[in-house]
Amino acid sequence: MKTYQYPCLGAIIGDTVGSIYEFENIKTTDFPFFSRKSDYTDDTIMTIAVADWLANTDRSQNALEERLVDWAEHNPCPMGGYGESFRRWLFLPEALRDFDKSGETIKTGASKRHPYNSYGNGSAMRASACGWAAKSLDETLDLAKQSAEITHNHPEGIKGAQAVAAAIFLSRIGETKENIRDYIETGFGYDLHHTCDEIRLDYDWESSCQGTVPPAIIAWLDSVDFESAIRLAISLGGDSDTLACITGSIAQAYYDEIPDYIVERMFSLLPKEFLQIMKDLHNKVQ
């Protein structure tokens, strides 16, 4: 089966390769692609949860919540771990704060799970399935918005998810890098006219969408193939697994080719149910 028949595989590879560098950044592209410690993280689990949601007929917000919670409950302590606010949303919704439209806390002790005004990069790292499932750019943007706003309803959180999903969809339909860059810059206000060499100099830990999505896209823009895209993303430092997850998701769609040795190693690390969800999504959208 060709790798494009496994939607989100590029995202999962990027997450796994970046996993060991998340807290031990490496500012070079010269590193072992996999090590004995390489493993998927929460980024992969939530990517699979969104893919599972989109592979089924019920695409309601209730169904999405069920998928996110169910996959998290079955994978409570992944490598890297779930972020503090998202962990509360998943496992302790009664500890969530309620916000008004300005983002100010109005009370604590929520009656049910609800968005918590986040603009963290979690919305962008789990959005890749939206770019694979959609049949139009408008549908891509809508699915990405839905996948984000259930938790990350801050405009930047939604924008990050939409930008990633749009880049994947546009890559799938054969748009050039230049056209995709122009669309992302115009539509989302990201400055993508930098290089990885420039970013790498002073890039540090960054967990926001606005600080993660642009450099992740630039790593893909600077790349020449799938492997070089992942290497460039990780070489920037920062939140390495999430950066590479986003970059890998776009690179898979654009290059439509992943080296066999990478695919085989990744398959050996993934539970069969993860692979089945990717196959189900592929079959659903054909």
VOPA-649260 format. One record per residue: residue in three letters; x, y, z of N, C-alpha, C in turn. Coordinates in steps of 0.001 Angstrom, whole numbers, plus 524288, in hexadecimal, padded with zeros to 5 digits. Layout:
ALAXYZXYZXYZ;...
END
This chain:
MET803547FB508000080000800008000080374804DE80000;LYS80263808837FC878057F80D437FC45804AB810928012A;THR808A9813998027F808668168E807628041581AA08075B;TYR8028F81C9A802C27FE5E82072802C37F92F81E0280468;GLN7F8F2818DD804737F438816428063D7F400815D480C35;TYR7F7F2817F480EBD7F7FF8186A8146B7F7F881E36815C2;PRO7F37A820D5815787F34D82659816D57F5888273C81C47;CYS7F85B82B7881CF07FAA182D13821FC7FFA782A3482358;LEU801728269D820068063D823CC8214080ADB82789821B6;GLY80B2182B7481E6380F6E82F3181EA680F8A83223823C6;ALA80AF08337D825B280A9A8362782ABB80CA3832A982F14;ILE80B2882DC182EF080CAA82A0B8330381283828F3832DE;ILE814B58289582E3481A5E827DD82DBB81D3A82C9282FFF;GLY81B7D8314482E9181E02835F28309C81DD18362F83686;ASP81953834EB838B5818B3834CF83E6281C82830F5840DE;THR81CDA82C4D83EAB8201782831840EA825E58297F8408B;VAL8279482B5A83BFE82D1B82CB583B5982E868314683EF1;GLY82AF4834FC83F8582C0383985842D282B86838818489C;SER829558340184A15828098330684F8E82CB88335685330;ILE8312D8316185184835AC831418550A8388C8367885545;TYR8370B83A24851DA839B083F37851C6836598439485414;GLU8319B8423E855DA82E1384642857F2830838491D85C91;PHE8330F8464585FFE8356A8489E8649F83B5F848998645E;GLU83D74846AF8600C84319846DA85F20843E98488C85976;ASN8430884D8F858848433284FA0853308487D84EAF8509C;ILE8483D84E0F84B6E84CF084D438485C84CBB850FC843B8;LYS85086854718434C850638588F83F5E853778570C83A78;THR852668527083884854EB85091833CC8514A84CB083128;THR8520D84BF782C1884F068480882936851C1842C182931;ASP856638428582B738597E83DB782B7B8589883ACD83098;PHE854CA8375283096853938344B835408511E82F1C83394;PRO8515882B1C836E584EC88261D8358B848EE826F38350B;PHE846A78250A830D48411F825FF82FE083DBD82350833F2;PHE83F1981E938355A83C8981BC08399A840AC81A0983D82;SER83F0981977842578426F817228464D83F2B8133484959;ARG8419D8106584CDC83EBF80C8384FEA83ABE80F148537E;LYS83B598142A85485837AC816F8857E18334481999854D7;SER833868199F84FB882F8181C3384C9182A30819B184D79;ASP8263F81CF884E3F820F781AF684F1881D0F81F4684DCF;TYR8184B81DB684C9D8143E8219884B9B8129B8241C850C4;THR81069828D88506080EDE82BD3855008090682D0A854D1;ASP8076D830928583E80206832598584A80063834AD8530C;ASP80426836D68501D802E88391284AFE8009A834E784760;THR803018305E847608010F82C0C844257FBBC82A2C84603;ILE7FB1E8299584B0D7F6338278884D277F1A782B2184BCC;MET7F2758303D84C447EE3E833E284AFA7ED70834608450E;THR7F196833AE842157F1008337683C617ED9082ED983AD7;ILE7EE8382A5883D3B7EB5F825B883C2E7E5BD8268883DFF;ALA7E50382931842657DFB982A30844557DC8E82D6A84071;VAL7DEFD8316F83E357DC43834A983A507DB4C8317F8355E;ALA7DF1482E4D833D17DE5582AF382F3D7D9D3827248301E;ASP7D97A82506834CA7D53282177836227CFF78244B835AD;TRP7CFA98290B8379A7CAEA82C3C837317C95A82CF78317E;LEU7CD2782E2D82E327CBFF82F48828B67CB0582A588258C;ALA7CCB9825E58277E7CBDA820FA824B77C65981EDE82582;ASN7C37282147829147BE3181F7682A477BA0A8233682835;THR7B5478217F828227B0FE82494825F57AF9D8293282965;ASP7AFC18287482E807AE5482C8F832287B2EF83042832F2;ARG7B27F834E9830B47B6A7838D2831367B4F483D5D834AD;SER7B1AF83C39838647AFEB8403E83C107B42E8416E84006;GLN7B383845CD842D37B7378472C846ED7B6F68434284B67;ASN7B25E8412684C7C7B1F583D23850867B5278384C84F13;ALA7B4E6836D384A1E7B7E18324E848587BDBD83361848A4;LEU7BF55838278474F7C4D58398E847B07C6AB8395084D59;GLU7C39583B7A850E47C4F283B378566F7C594835908582F;GLU7C1FD832448569A7C24B82CBC858157C74A82A3485613;ARG7C8CB82B6B851477CD838291784F0B7D25E82B0C851E7;LEU7D2B683020852E27D74783243855957D7DB82FE385B02;VAL7D38C82FAA85DD47D3B382D998632C7D4D8827C186325;ASP7D254824E185FA97D30C81F3885F887D8AF81DC485E55;TRP7DB008204685A6E7E06C81F098591C7E41A820A385D85;ALA7E2F4824F6860167E641826A3864757E5C4822F086914;GLU7E10A8212086A2C7E04981D8986E907E3228186186DB4;HIS7E393816D2868D07E66181201867A67EC42812DF86725;ASN7EDD8817D2867167F36A8192E866C47F47B81DAE86A84;PRO7F3DA81CD786F927F3F082126873577F940823AB87433;CYS7FD6C820D487358802A8822DF8748D806638220187002;PRO805698246486B8B808EF8239D8671A80E188266C867EE;MET811EC82509864DB816E3827DF864EE815C782DA3863EC;GLY818178310F866F581721836A58666A812B883883869E2;GLY80E7A8357D86A2D80A22836D086D9D8068883AF586B64;TYR801B983AF386D407FDEC83EE186BA47FEF1843FD86E8D;GLY7FE0D8486A86BDE7FEB384D7B86E5B7FAF984E29872ED;GLU7FC5B85193876977F9608521687B717F3A28537887A82;SER7F2A285766877507ED3A8590B876687EA27854E087385;PHE7ECB48526886FB47EA0884E5086CBF7E9158498B8702A;ARG7ECBF84869873A77EBFF8440D877437E731844F687AAE;ARG7E681849CC87C877E1CD84AFD87F937DCF184A2687C4F;TRP7DD1584BFD877827D89484B5F874017D7448459787350;LEU7DB4884263872B37DA7783CD3871D77D896839F9876B1;PHE7DB6983AC087AFA7DABD8375E87F887D82E83A0088439;LEU7D85683F2A8848C7D6228420C889037D30A846C488720;PRO7CEFE845E6883FE7CC1C84A5E881D27C9BF84DE6885FC;GLU7C8B684BB488A9E7C68084EEF88ECA7CA5E85310890B3;ALA7CF658527588F517D35C85645890E67D42285A9188CD4;LEU7D15185A49888837D1C885E488847C7CF91863768865E;ARG7D1A5867A5884287CF8686CD9885357CBD486E62880CA;ASP7C7C887152882177C45A8738187E1B7C647878F587CAE;PHE7C64587A25877967C80887F34875B47C3898822187319;ASP7C3E2887558734E7C04F88A5D8700B7C2F588B3686AC4;LYS7C07D88E31867597C27288ECB8620D7C7A8891A9861C7;SER7C8E6894AD865C87CDDF89781865DA7D2588942D867D9;GLY7D10E88F75869B97D51088C1086BCE7D5D088C87871A0;GLU7D29C88FB0874377D3008904F879DC7D02688BDD87CAC;THR7D27988A0A880E87CFF4885F4884007CB1B88818886A4;ILE7C6C3885598861E7C1FB88717888B87C0758837588D2E;LYS7C23E87E9888CFC7C15C87B08891507C4B5876378909C;THR7C55887340894B77C7FF86E41894647C416869FA895AD;GLY7C590865348945A7C201860E08955F7BE1A8603E89105;ALA7C00385EE788C577BC9485E6C887D67B8F1859BF88872;SER7B44A85A2F886357B076855F1886807B181851B688275;LYS7B48F852F587E727B5D984F2187A667BAB68510387787;ARG7BCD084DB5874297C15C84F4D871177BFDC853C786D78;HIS7C3548577F86CFF7C26D85BDD869767C7A485E24867D6;PRO7C7CC86141863B67CCBC86399861FF7CF088671086645;TYR7D43386788866387D6B286A9586A5C7DA3386EE88682B;ASN7D8C2870E78638A7DB2F8759F861577E104874F686050;SER7E2938704A85ECC7E82086F4485DF77E9CE8709E8586F;TYR7EE9E87289857F77F11187328852E07F60986FD685293;GLY7F63986BBA855C67FAAB86831855B17FAEC864FB850B8;ASN7FF88862D484FAA8005C8601984ABA7FDC985AB984A76;GLY7FB158591D84E9C7F8598542284E7E7F427853D984A56;SER7F1AC85840849297EDA08583B8451C7EFF88575083FBA;ALA7F4B28595583EDB7F73E858C7839C27F98E8535E838FF;MET7FBBA8512183D297FE5684C0B83C8C7FA6F847AD83B9B;ARG7F5818484383D437F1B88440583C977EE45844C6837CB;ALA7EF48848C7834967EBAA84A4D8306D7EC928479C82B3D;SER7F09E8447182ABD7F20D8428C8258A7EDC283F65822E5;ALA7EABF83C61825DD7E6A083938823737E2A583C9D82095;CYS7E1F784169822477DE33844F181FBB7DFDD8461881A22;GLY7E4EB846AE8194F7E6D9847A6814097E696842E381089;TRP7E67183E3D812EA7E5FD8396780FE57E051837F580EDC;ALA7DCDD839358126E7D76B83787811F57D42D83B0A80E6E;ALA7D5AB83FF180DFC7D26B843CC80B3D7D2A38431E80553;LYS7CE5E8449A802D17CE088445F7FD217CE52849C27FAA1;SER7CEC584DD47FDCC7CF5B853227FBCB7D250856517FFD9;LEU7D43E85ACB7FE327D70C85E29801DB7D3598604380605;ASP7CE97861B08047A7CACB8639D808507C99C85F7380C6F;GLU7C8FD85A9380AB17C7FD8566880E767CCB68559781200;THR7D1628560F80FCF7D627855A0812E87D6268598981758;LEU7D50885E688161A7D5148628F81A087D0D9861A681E26;ASP7CC5F85FBF81C747C81785EBD8201E7C97085A45823D3;LEU7CB7985600821B97CCE885190825077D13C8530A828D8;ALA7D50D855FC827017D955857A382A6C7D75785B1B82ECC;LYS7D3B285E8F82D837D166861F7831807CE9485EB98359F;GLN7CB8685AF0833D27C8B285792837817CC778547C83AF6;SER7D0A285273838957D45684F4283B887D7348527583FA2;ALA7D7E18578283E987DABE85AEB842357D74785D1B8467C;GLU7D2C485F37844FC7CFCF86279848977CD4385F8084D16;ILE7CD3985A6684CD57CB168576E851347CE568584C85626;THR7D33C859B58557D7D6A385B23859DE7D93C86069858DE;HIS7DB98861038544A7DEBB86598852FF7DB708697C84FE1;ASN7D80286C448529A7D47886FD184FD97D6868755984F64;HIS7DB4D8765A851187DDCA87B6A850197DEB387BE384A38;PRO7DE198808D847ED7DEE088118842467E41587EF184057;GLU7E83987F8B8436D7ED4D87D85841C37ED6A8778A841D9;GLY7EA9487532845837EA4F86F88845B87E77F86D4B840FF;ILE7E34686FE483F747E05D86E3783AD37E38E86F2A835E8;LYS7E5FA873AD835A27E918875128310C7ED8E8713583026;GLY7F01F86F94834507F46E86BE3833BE7F2AC866BA8316B;ALA7EE45864B58335E7EC3485FCE8314D7EA9F8606082B96;GLN7E822864A582A467E66986575824E87EB048660082129;ALA7EF1B868B5822CE7F3A78697281F697F63D8643F81E2C;VAL7F6D7860E98220C7F94485BCF821387F5E18587281DA0;ALA7F0E08582181EC57ED5F854EB81B9A7ED1E856EC81600;ALA7ED0D85C0D815557ECD885E51810107F1C285D0780CFE;ALA7F64285D4E80F8A7FB2485BFF80CD77FB228565480B0C;ILE7F8EB852E480E377F88C84D6180CBE7F4DF84CB48081F;PHE7F04484F0B8086D7EC7D84E76804277EEB4850A27FF0E;LEU7F0FD8553F7FF427F31B857AB7FA857F7A4854757F852;SER7FABE852137FBB67FEE384E967F9E57FC98849D67F72F;ARG7F86D847B37F9677F5F5843117F7257F3F68440E7F1A0;ILE7F217848BD7F0947EFD6849D17EB737F3D984C0B7E7A1;GLY7F8D784C307E9447FD0284D817E59F7FE9F853297E54E;GLU7FD1C856617E90C7FED685BD97E8FC804B385C297EA00;THR80726860357E7F880CBE860FA7E8C080DD68631E7EE33;LYS812AF8629B7EFD481430864DC7F4DC8134786ABF7F4E7;GLU8147E86D467F0A6813DC872F47F06980E25874887F115;ASN80AA2871C37EE8180516873027EEF88030B871E37F473;ILE804E286DA37F6B88032C86C5D7FC0680532870617FFE1;ARG80A15871DD7FF5280C38875E5802C58091B87AFA80246;ASP807F587C927FD83804FC881657FCBE7FF99881027FF3E;TYR7FD1E87C827FEAA7F7E387BD3800EF7F81F87C2A806E6;ILE7FBE5879858093F7FC538798B80EF17FD9B87F02810F1;GLU80120881AF80E648028A886F88101A7FDE988AAD80FA3;THR7FB2D88A6880B467F6BF88DEC80A647F22288C8C80DE2;GLY7F1058878D80E5E7EC68885E8811427ECF8885E48171F;PHE7F1C98851F8190A7F2888847881EA47F65A888508210C;GLY7F8DA88B7B81DCE7FC4388F8B81FDB8017F88DB9821DE;TYR80301888ED8208C8081D886F88222D80C59888E981E6E;ASP810D588A43820808154F88BC781D498188D886EA81C31;LEU818728852B8176781B388806A815ED81FF58819781287;HIS821AC8867D8126782636887FF80F5082B238883E812AB;HIS82C13884118157D830F888353818518330E87DF9816CB;THR837B587CBF81880839EB877978178883AE9874DD81CB7;CYS83B9486FC381C7983CCD86CDA82137841FA86E9F82392;ASP845C486FF58203C84AC8871CF8223C84A1D876D182561;GLU8469E87A2E823BA845A787F06826A3842B987DED82BBB;ILE83EC987AA582B7A83B8B879828301183EB2876AD8343F;ARG841F38731083297844C586FA5836318483A872A283A07;LEU84A298771C8387884DEE87A0683B9E84BF887B4184117;ASP8471587CEE841888452A87E7B846B383FCF87C2F84802;TYR83E508780E8453183943875A0846448399E8726D84B3E;ASP835CC8731284EB1835C48706A853B38307C86DCF85474;TRP82F9E86BBC8592282AB48690E85A458261486C9E85932;GLU8224286AA38566A81DA386DAC854F681917869F68547A;SER814F186AFC8578781077867688578080B93869C485513;SER80BD886E908532B8074B87101850BD806EF86F7784AFE;CYS8023C86FE1848D0801A286EF984336804C7872EE84015;GLN8046D877E484190806FE87BFF83E9380CEF87B9983ECB;GLY80EFD878F3842D48149A8783C843388167E873068412A;THR812E086F8683FF38144B86A4183E39812F18693A8388B;VAL80E5486AD5836DD80C8D8697E8319A80FEB86BF982D54;PRO811248711982D90814698734E8295C819B38709D828B5;PRO81CD286FD082CE7821CA86D1E82C0B821258678282A21;ALA81D00864DC82BCA81C1185F8E829E881AF385F8D82409;ILE817E9863528223E816D3863B981CA081BC386531819A6;ILE81EE5868B381BDA823C186A498194D82778865AA818BE;ALA8279D8622F81CA682AE985D8681C398295585A4981779;TRP8243E859E4816858226C85721811D8823DF85A2E80CED;LEU8233485F5080D00824798627F8086C82A3F8620C806FD;ASP82DA2861B780AEA8334686165809FC8350E85BEB8086A;SER831C1858108090F833608529E808488337C851158028D;VAL8361084CA88018C8363C84A867FC33833818453D7FBD9;ASP83274842D18005082FA983DE18006E82D9083D1C805F5;PHE82ADC838C6806D482864837E480BE282C5A837C981050;GLU8308A834CA80FB2834568344A813F6836E48397A8153E;SER8384983C818114783AD28418581263837188453F81526;ALA8320D844D58140C82E3484825816B782E298470981C92;ILE82E128421381DFE82E1C840988238A83329842628261C;ARG837868418B8238D83C9084320825BE83CD58490582697;LEU83AE484BFD822EC83AF4851AE82374837848536D827FE;ALA832F4851278288182F69852A682CBF831ED851A88320E;ILE8343184D1B832BB8368C84BBC837C083B5A84F14838D2;SER83E2685088834C2842E6853A883574841CE859248377A;LEU83CF585ADE8374483BA98601B8392283BC38607283F0D;GLY83B0C85BFD841B383AB085BFA847628350C85C9784910;GLY8344285EA884DCC82EFA85F9084FA682BF785A90850A7;ASP826E685AB284F8A82364856478506D824008527984BE2;SER8283C84F8784BF282A0984CA58475A82610848CA8452C;ASP8236C845E9848A381FCA841F9846A981B198447A84403;THR8192F848CB8462B814AB84B68843D38162984E2B83EC4;LEU81AA3850B983EB681C8B85322839E281CE584F0E83587;ALA81F6784AA9836B18202C846A4832B381B18843E98314D;CYS8177F8438E835018125584160833EB80F8C844A582FC7;ILE80FA4849C08307380D1984D4382CB680FE884D2382778;THR8151384D938279C8181D84D7E822C5817558485981FDC;GLY817878440C822B2816F083EEC8203B811A783E2381DC4;SER80D9F8406D820328085E83FD181E08807E98425D818AD;ILE80A62846DC8181580A418499A8130780DE0846F780F1B;ALA8127D84565810FA81657842FB80D808144C83DF280B19;GLN8118083AD280E1E80F3D8360580BEF80B888374A80775;ALA8082783B1D808588044A83C7F8045C806E383EC47FF81;TYR80B0B841CD8004380D8A8446E7FBDB810FF840BB7F8B9;TYR8146283DD77FB5A8181E83A847F895815C8835447F6FB;ASP811A3833A17F9B480EF082EBE7F86C812A982A197F854;GLU816C182A6A7FB7481A8A8262A7FB9F81D9382679800BC;ILE81DED822228036E820F6821B4808358248D81D0780791;PRO8299281D8D808B582D288191F8080C82B488143C80AE4;ASP82C0F80FC78087682A2080ADA80A9E82C39809CF81014;TYR8313980B11810FB83376809BD81613830D580CC881A6E;ILE82F15811848193982C5D814B581D17826F48127281E29;VAL824318111181A0581EEF80EDA81A9C81F22809BF81DAA;GLU822CA8066881C4D823288015181EED8245F801EE824B7;ARG827E28057F826098292C8064782B888247D8089182E6E;MET821BF80C2D82BFA81D3C80E8C82E80818F880A8682F67;PHE817FE8073E82B92814028033682C2D815547FF88830B3;SER81A517FE958318A81BE57FB12835C281AEE7FD7083B21;LEU81A498029583B6B819828054184068813C480652841A4;LEU8106A805EB83DBC80AF38076983E7280779802C283FBD;PRO803D5803768435E7FFE27FF698444C7FC8F7FE9983F5D;LYS7FAAA7F9E583EA67F79E7F8AD839FA7F2BD7FC0B83987;GLU7F0747FD8283DFE7EBAE800A183DB67ECB28061583B94;PHE7F1748082E83C317F2CB80D35839EC7F2E080CCB833F7;LEU7F56E808B1832117F5AE807DE82C6D7F0418070682A2C;GLN7ECE88045782D0F7E7A08034B82B277E4848085282A94;ILE7E52080BEE82E2D7E257810EA82DC77E408813D6828E2;MET7E917813DA827BF7EAF081684823067E8B9813E981E20;LYS7E88680EC481E0F7E61F80C0C819A77E05280D4A81936;ASP7DDAE80D7D81DAB7D80F80EAC81DAB7D70C8141B81B6D;LEU7DA5B817E281CE47D9A081D3381AE57DA8681D4C81509;HIS7DE8C81A9C813407DF8881A5B80DA77DAE48181880ABC;ASN7D8C1813DA80CB37D4458115780A2B7CF64814C580A5B;LYS7CEDA817C880E847CA3A81B1C80F2F7CA1081F7280B1E;VAL7CE9282193809C37CEA08264C8067F7CF7E82515800BD;GLN7CFE98200F7FF4E7D0A481EB37F9D67CB9F81F8A7F6B8;
END
